[in-house]
């Protein structure tokens, strides 16, 4: 995966369309708005890049967005805490993979609250779409290379969003997501499956439509 690029926040990534929720206050994150020290070195005949973050007396290769843990607030429910932590992470400096894993972890954790909190499904949709947008615009986020070529790590956002759309009857939206998944070498069978469902529904609609008099 590509780990040598960093961004001051998720919205600063090129081609990413994202606006942070206005209802949240991120002022307490100000002390985390730091920039890394970048250096270069040669290893095994290659010129490599080092990105180090200074946290007072300590330094780390992990950006502020990596593994960010929010502080629970009095009366805050578990799903709201999980969601707020994700949005705070997106406001911190980090790498592409930091944002991807934060989004993935959040929409996966929130899934257990579907049916318990009325707002959860719509937030899962938003988070999955943000994750897919990131991967679609920056596939290097989950790419790795070996002797057999370039490969992509598996992610849960595609199947989770497809399942959400199918359950709600939004087959065309589900098909659009499945087609994006094929860019990462999976989802081909799902595309065919959803296309067959759409064709079946269209044929049923045509059959049920009264003939013109």
N, C-alpha and C positions, 0 to 999 in steps of 0.2 A: 504494500500500500504506500501511497505517496505521503511522506511525513516531513518533507523539508519546506513546505509552504505554511505560512501562518497568516491569520487575519485578525484584526482588532475586534471583530464580532461577526456573527453569522451573516448579517445583512450586508457586510462589506465584501462578501465573496462575489466575484463577477458573475453576472447573469442570474443572480438569485433575487427573486421577488419576495421580499419579506418585510413586514412592519411589525414591530413588537407591540403587544397589547398595551393600550394606553392606560388601562386601569391598574397596571403594576408599576411600582416605584422601584427603580434600579439604582437609586443614589447610594445605597450601602455597598455597591460593588465598585465604587470609585477607586479604592485602594488596590483593586485587582487589575486596573487598567494600566498594565505595564507592558513594556516592549522587551523583547529578548535580545541577548547578545549573540551575534552571529559570527562564526569564524569558519575558516576552511582549512582542510588538511588533506594530505595525500595518504592513501592506503591501498596497497596491492595494485599500484599503478593507476589508481583512480583518484580524482579530486572530489572529496566529499564535503558536505556542509554540516556544521554543528549549530544547533539552535538551543541555547540555554536560557532559562528564566531564573531571575534572582528574586528570592523571597526573603528579604531581610538578610539574615546570617546564613541562609541556605540557598542553594541553587539546584535546579532540576531541569531535565529535558522535557518534563511534562508541563504543558501550557496550563494557564488558569482554568480553562474550560474542561480540562481533562479530570474526570472524577470529581467535579464540583459537587459539594454537598451543602444544601441550603440549611438554614436554621429553622426548625418548626416554630410556628406561631401559636399563641394560645387560641384554642377553639378551632384551629384549622384541621379540616378533615384530611385523611390520608390521601385520597385522590387529588385534592386541591394542592396539597403539599408536593406531591409527585409532579404535578403539572407546573407549579410555580418554579420548582427546581430546574425543570427543562428550559423554561423561558429565561431564567437567570443565566443558565449555561450559554444560551445563544447570544447573550450580551457580553460575554467574556472573550478575551483573546484566545484563539485556539487554532488547531489544525483541522483540515477537512474531516479526518477520521474522528476527532473529538466530537464534532457536531453530529456526525452520522450516528455514532454509538449512543449519544445522549438522546437523540430523537427515537432511535430504535428501542432503547431501554424503556423510554417513557410510554410509547404507544403500546408496547407489549405489556407493561405493568398495569396500564389503565384498562386493558381489555377485560380484566377480572371484575371490573366495576360496571360493565355494561348491564343494563337492567336494574342497577341499584342507584345510579345517578343519571338523571335525564340528559345532562349535558355531555356525558362522557363520549358517546358515539361521534358527535360532531367534532370534538377535540381530537379524537383518534384519527378521524378523517384528515383534519388539518395537519397533524404531525406526520402522518404517512405521506401526504402530498408534499410536504416540505422535504422529507427525506428522499422521496423519489425525484423531486426537482433537483436536489443536490447531486444525486447519482446520475441523473440524465445529463445534466450540464457538466458534471465533473466526474466521469466514470473512473478516473484514476483514484478516487476515494476508496474504492473496493477492489482495485485491480492489483494483481501480482504476476510476476513473470518467472517462469522456470525454463528448463530445456525444451519443453513442449510448446512454448509460446505464452501468450497473455491469457490469464484466467481471471475470473471474478468470484469474490467471496459471496456466499449466499446471504440474503437479507430477508427479513420478515415483512417489510413494508408492503411489498407487492401482493403477497397472498392475503395479508390482513385487510388491505383496502379492497381487493377484489371480492373477498368474502363479505365485507361490509356492504358493498354495492349490490352484490347478488342477493343478499338477504333483504335488501330494501327494494329490489326489483329494478335497479338501475343497470341494466345489462350493457348498454352502450358505453357507459362510464367505466364499467368493469373491463370491457373489451379494450378500451384505450389504455388502461393500466397494464393489462396483459401484454399488449403490443410493445410497450416500453420495456417490459421485463425480457422480451426476446433479445434486446440489445445486449443483455448480460448472459446469454446462452441458456435461458430457461423460460418457461411459460408458453412454449409452442403448443403443447397439448391443451392448455387452458384457452388459448386463442381459438382453437378449433372447436372446443366444447362450447364456449360462449357464442361463437358465430352460429353454431347449430341451434342453440336455444333461441337466438334472435330470429333465425329463419323459420323455426317452428312457430314462434309467436306471430310472425308476419303472415304465415300461411293460414293460421287460425283466424287472424283478423280478417283476412281476405275471404275466408270461407263463411265467416259469420256476417259479413257485410251484405245487406239486402241488394238484390239485383235492381238495376235501374228499370223503371217502368216505361 
